[in-house]
Amino acid sequence: MSGFDVFGLGQCSLDCIGRIEAYPPPDVKCEFSDMVIQGGGPVATALVALARWGLSCTFAGTIGDDLFGEMIEDSLRNEGIDTTGIVKRAGFSSQFAFIAAEAGDGRRTIFWQRPTGPPIGPEEVDIVRLGKSCVFHTDGLFAAASIRAAKEAKKRGVPVVVDAGTLREGMLELAGLSDYFIASRTFARQFSESDDPEDVLRKLSKLGPRLAGVTLGHEGYLAVVDGTIIRRPPYPVDAIDTTGCGDVFHAGFVYGLLKKWDYEKCLDYAAWAAAMVSMKMGGRAGIPTLTEMRKRGF
């Protein structure tokens, strides 16, 4: 069995995104427009970006045996992603989200249902395939499976990249097992009483990752590596929908790692790719192409 560039373990979803003028108060009707239906999920969307950029990817996660599950799996397979690691739960529902994107500022509100079936278990992760991959990427949703996979990756010298969206069970243990731990502002606020991202980064770096980062949306991002803080503003764009920006930020960072770029270039590319995503509805339609990337000088 040949190896893959990236082994992903985490959420996969079907997203319905509609555009609204402004988020409504309770008990009123709110018309939406420009609805799109796309696959979603932090790791799944990151792998879609990486596959479009020419990397080989395999995904492990869970779906139900429903129509949404078929659509989710098709959305990955059609991108050339290996889906043999997906576990289908008979009689259960797949993850689904409806996302209301506000016109003018790119804000969005996500209503979602997690998969109703049992989470993928540690014994259901293909450790042999993981060990032959170049990078392991996870969002930590399936804590026990993610922790086992991270431990096995470390044993085999496979770098571990964690997308920390929220402070859920097992995430701090994953931070200690990770090489690269990049968190959202939501995670940062849950993790630390301090609203100072630099303080959050210092605390995260003490847990063990080689590089810790925090994405701050319209305020850019911060990262710390070898005790040095890197702080950059975002790329200026007219954002339509920020769905998927964090997912593609992680994809950009992983892409840079595999291309052996220095960390600042990895982060810069990640930020640019994330900004490009915000200019279209949904988390995947705006993923920049290799041609666009090269024109930008990456």
Number of C-alpha atoms within 10 A of each C-alpha: 6 6 16 20 21 26 28 26 29 25 24 29 28 23 25 19 26 21 22 19 15 16 15 11 8 6 6 7 8 11 10 15 12 10 16 14 15 19 24 28 23 29 28 31 28 30 30 27 27 24 20 16 18 12 17 19 26 27 26 23 25 29 29 22 17 15 10 19 24 15 17 24 24 15 21 23 16 10 15 18 23 18 16 13 19 20 19 21 20 11 10 16 21 25 24 22 19 16 21 24 29 21 16 13 15 19 18 21 14 14 12 14 13 16 20 15 18 14 20 25 16 16 11 14 20 14 15 12 15 25 21 19 24 20 23 27 29 30 26 29 24 23 22 17 22 27 21 18 26 29 16 17 24 17 11 13 13 21 21 25 27 26 27 27 22 19 17 15 13 15 23 16 15 28 27 18 25 28 21 25 28 30 29 20 21 15 19 27 16 14 17 15 10 12 12 11 20 18 14 22 25 18 14 25 23 12 17 18 23 16 21 28 31 26 25 19 18 16 12 16 23 21 26 20 18 9 12 10 15 15 16 16 14 18 16 11 12 14 20 21 28 26 29 24 29 29 27 32 27 34 30 25 25 27 24 21 18 14 10 11 15 10 16 16 16 23 25 21 24 23 26 21 27 29 29 22 27 25 19 19 25 28 30 22 15 21 27 19 13 13 11 13 14 9 9 10 8 14
